[in-house]
């Protein structure tokens, strides 16, 4: 009986100790998102693949509830 319990405990450790996770992501990436509250007068509206973007100073922005956020197009 003692051998059976030891074998059972060993199998449980193997099953519980291994994971199916193949790829993990870091919990937090240290990126800063800058929100521009108001677009300047000289901004341009462009439509790319059916989505509206705003551009000025060579960067593209997407409008959100809080303001404009820089995006990669």
Residue pairs with C-beta under 8 A, 6 or more apart in sequence:
33 69
33 70
34 69
34 70
35 64
35 66
35 67
35 68
35 69
36 61
36 67
36 68
36 69
37 66
37 67
37 68
38 67
39 54
39 56
39 61
39 68
40 56
42 56
43 54
43 55
43 56
43 61
44 54
44 55
44 56
45 52
45 53
45 54
45 55
46 52
46 53
46 54
46 55
46 60
47 53
48 73
51 62
52 63
53 60
53 61
53 62
53 71
53 73
54 60
54 61
54 62
54 63
54 68
55 61
59 70
60 70
60 71
60 72
60 73
61 68
61 69
61 70
61 71
62 68
62 69
62 71
